[in-house]
Amino acid sequence: MQSPIFAYNDNQTQERWSLQNSQLLRVVLEGNDDILARKGTMVAYQGLVEFDAEYRSGNQQRARAYTGEGLDLMRCHGQGTVYLANLAQHVHLMDVEPEGLTVDSSYVLAMDSSLHHEVVAVDSLYGISGSGKYQLNITGRGRVALMTSGAPLLMQVTPDRYVNCDADAIVAWSTGLRVQMQAQTHSSGVWRRRGNTGEGWELSFMGSGFALVQPSELLPPQNAQIQGIAGQWGMGQQGARGQNRGNVWS
């Protein structure tokens, strides 16, 4: 049998974490190096690999119930190769350094089991919740796989060059950055986007580090099912209060 499809063979590499392609993650397990992956993202595996639901502590359960932020994880362990993907989103590998990584949990595909994660709050000038109000802080040493809708933009933040990002497009940033949520509008209109510009909340980053932005202002496909005019403006069952829970309209 012959077909161009046979060009998409398994990549042969010695790297523990690698990309089979831009939308498919390949992780090699060797018995004592478990990884934590988003539930339901395994698309294939080889070898003797087992998948178990990851226990969530009481604090993690309470934080998830109160903020809506958190991770539903499964533990992958054994000996073999695991392939992970989520709705054909682009996958990116990052090494977490001791200073930590802050990320929206919707964009986490997998991480080393040695990493620690907890929910943190982001400052808001108006004291209301929305996209970016609560995020996930990942600390320790290890690797994490992030997802974006399309190819992302990595913006460097320096003491003399701060960066502003749309709260619906930001994916992750250096934990050491000073962050503030704000809207370029008068306080009586913070419930809606700025006039007729279509812009809403933004996060302002100051200090030294980076901010990772995706070319989309919708949550990942598992959350965003926007249909019709009402849905596009964050209203109705297909809008923010329905399927797109957690963006600026929440």
Beta strands, then each sheet from edge to edge (+ up, - down):
strand 1: 17-21
strand 2: 24-30
strand 3: 35-38
strand 4: 42-53
strand 5: 73-84
strand 6: 90-96
strand 7: 101-103
strand 8: 108-112
strand 9: 116-121
strand 10: 134-139
strand 11: 142-148
strand 12: 153-157
strand 13: 163-166
strand 14: 170-174
strand 15: 178-182
strand 16: 202-206
strand 17: 209-213
sheet 1: 1+ 2- 5+ 3- 8+ 11- 6+
sheet 2: 1+ 2- 5+ 4-
sheet 3: 9+ 10- 7+ 14- 17+ 12-
sheet 4: 13+ 16- 15+
end
